[in-house]
Amino acid sequence: AQIKVDMDALNTQLRLLEQDKHQLVKEFKDKEIKVEKLKRKYELLLFRVAPEEGEQDKTQAYYVIKAAQEKEELQREGDVLDTTIDSVTKEIEGLQNTLQALTQQNGRLHGLKAHGDMTADQAAKKSSLEQEHEALTQRLTEMRKEVAQSEAELQVGRGSGRPIEVLG
């Protein structure tokens, strides 16, 4: 009877061990599947960020330096555009002053014309001043367009600062 009790205990213990073994095998298979999935995901990510042909040796420092160089180039372009805008603005101011002087002179000539006291010399001067006035007005309009275009280019140049991804 003692042997039967021992045998039953051993059979029960064997069944429990087999259940544990089965559970461990199942967990092992699950972990293997999980590892395979992670390997595939890793390979896919590695493929996505893999450097192009000839770029395998580039490090994080390379990309940091490249981003700094691009930023410096954009800064230089912005400085050139700022200088251009400043010079064009000064030229416009000069043209506006000239235009104002011509407008005043033109007004005086119109006053003389109303009185009928205009001589041939004054009429020629008036015609010359009117032509100069028209040319300066046209030049002023062109300069304003150039300033607007330069400012737009500057805004586009400064607005393109896109973040650089650093790999390493």
Sequence and secondary structure as in RCSB ss.txt:
>XXXX:A:sequence
AQIKVDMDALNTQLRLLEQDKHQLVKEFKDKEIKVEKLKRKYELLLFRVAPEEGEQDKTQAYYVIKAAQEKEELQ
REGDVLDTTIDSVTKEIEGLQNTLQALTQQNGRLHGLKAHGDMTADQAAKKSSLEQEHEALTQRLTEMRKEVAQS
EAELQVGRGSGRPIEVLG
>XXXX:A:secstr
 HHHHHHHHHHHHHHHHHHHHHHHHHHHHHHHHHHHHHHHHHHHHHHHH   TT TT  HHHHHHHHHHHHHHHH
HHHHHHHHHHHHHHHHHHHHHHHHHHHHHHHHHHHHHHHHT   HHHHHHHHHHHHHHHHHHHHHHHHHHHHHHH
HHHHHHHHHT        
